[in-house]
């Protein structure tokens, strides 16, 4: 049994990675390959939606972390170590896309 992935799966993964990483080529060559492999537009659209959602969620989390660190630079020094401990909000490791698709 071969462990090689089908070329359409490789192209889908590559497309998602290109989009999620903001690669300048955006994975457009993979779209052409996927069309040639007979992958439906709906399936490609799903991959694009999930990749964009992951990219956008990562950017939001990075921005929030930056904002927290930035604000801390202007906060008065904590009187005790306990006062300096940040409380992080819980949450799922993955939220659904705007249309409700799971990215996990």
C-alpha positions in Angstrom: 0.0 0.0 0.0 1.4 3.4 -1.0 1.4 6.2 1.5 1.5 8.9 -1.2 -1.3 11.4 -1.1 -3.5 11.8 -4.1 -2.4 14.9 -6.1 -5.7 16.6 -5.5 -5.2 16.4 -1.7 -1.7 17.8 -2.1 -3.1 20.7 -4.2 -5.9 21.3 -1.6 -3.4 21.4 1.2 -1.1 23.7 -0.8 -3.9 26.0 -1.7 -5.0 26.3 2.0 -1.4 26.9 3.1 -0.8 29.6 0.5 -3.9 31.4 1.5 -3.4 31.0 5.3 0.2 32.2 5.1 -0.7 35.2 2.8 1.6 33.9 0.1 1.9 36.4 -2.7 0.9 33.8 -5.3 -2.3 33.0 -3.3 -2.4 29.4 -4.6 -3.9 30.2 -7.9 -1.8 27.6 -9.7 -3.3 25.0 -7.4 -6.8 26.1 -8.4 -6.0 25.2 -12.0 -4.7 21.8 -10.9 -7.7 21.2 -8.8 -10.0 22.0 -11.7 -8.0 19.6 -13.9 -8.4 16.9 -11.2 -12.2 17.4 -11.2 -12.5 18.9 -7.8 -15.7 20.8 -7.6 -15.9 24.6 -7.1 -17.9 24.0 -3.9 -15.1 21.9 -2.4 -12.4 24.5 -3.4 -14.6 27.3 -2.0 -14.8 25.4 1.3 -11.0 25.1 1.5 -10.6 28.8 0.7 -13.1 29.7 3.4 -11.4 27.6 6.0 -7.9 28.9 5.1 -9.1 32.5 5.2 -10.8 31.9 8.6 -7.6 30.4 10.1 -5.5 33.3 8.7 -7.9 35.9 10.0 -8.2 34.3 13.4 -4.5 34.1 13.7 -4.1 37.7 12.9 -6.7 38.7 15.4 -5.0 36.7 18.1 -1.6 38.2 17.3 -3.1 41.7 17.4 -4.8 41.0 20.7 -1.5 39.7 22.2 0.4 42.8 20.9 -2.3 45.1 22.2 -2.0 43.5 25.7 1.8 43.8 25.7 1.6 47.3 24.4 -0.9 48.4 27.1 1.3 46.7 29.8 4.1 49.1 28.9 2.0 52.0 30.0 0.4 50.3 33.0 1.6 51.2 36.5 4.0 48.7 38.0 2.2 46.0 40.0 2.7 46.1 43.7 2.8 42.4 44.0 3.5 39.5 41.8 -0.1 38.3 42.1 -1.4 41.5 40.7 0.8 41.1 37.7 -0.6 37.7 36.7 -2.8 38.1 33.6 -6.0 36.2 33.4 -6.6 34.8 30.0 -10.0 34.1 28.6 -10.8 30.5 27.8 -12.1 29.4 24.4 -12.2 26.9 21.8 -9.0 26.2 19.9 -10.9 26.5 16.7 -14.0 28.5 15.9 -16.3 27.8 13.0 -16.1 29.8 9.8 -18.7 32.5 9.1 -20.8 30.0 7.2 -20.5 27.5 10.1 -17.9 25.1 8.6 -15.5 23.6 11.1 -11.8 24.1 10.7 -10.8 21.4 13.1 
